């Protein structure tokens, strides 16, 4: 009996110690280090205007529909870019619903950007990302939207394309993925170029 109680006491003490260390000390240490060394990233990589208003996150896409803004790629997350419903559509390559949706997106993209019926359309302009929250578009996607944006803002196309070039991110580690740009940051740069206002979706 004494041996059993001794073993139980040891098990309870080990559980309590591990609970304090793993559920208290360790999270607090990690939190402290992240706040000290990576404060912006640890708090969501938020984009804040000069007045202190949070405009969004560099990590999460937003939907833009106005002609004067660059449009994000489609999203299958909830009603679009819903971080609580992150995920793809789960439709497979043989799905007629997926094929019809992409065909409609291609037609809409061509119509919005003044493209011909046979002009190639970037894949990221008509398909959702796996998370549904991708904040980036490809350089080609942005270039095809530039004329529409320039016309809506009464700006030279060359000026808008130069803004695209200045806001293009390189590949990860110099070789992973392809260059692209964060749509929210690009649209904010557009507003600063035009009239300094915050983007309206």
Buried (B, 14 or more C-beta within 10 A) or exposed (E): EEEEEEEEEEEEEEEEEEEEEEEEEEEEEEEEEEEEEEEEEBEEBEBEEEEEEEBBBBBBBBBBEEBBBBBBBBBBBEEBBBBEBBBBBEBEEEEEEBEEBBEEBBEBBBEBBEBEEEEEBBEBBBBBBEBBBBBBBBBBBBBBBBBBBBBEBEBEBEEBBEBBEEBBBEEEEEEEEEEBBBBBBBBBBBBEBEEEEBBEE
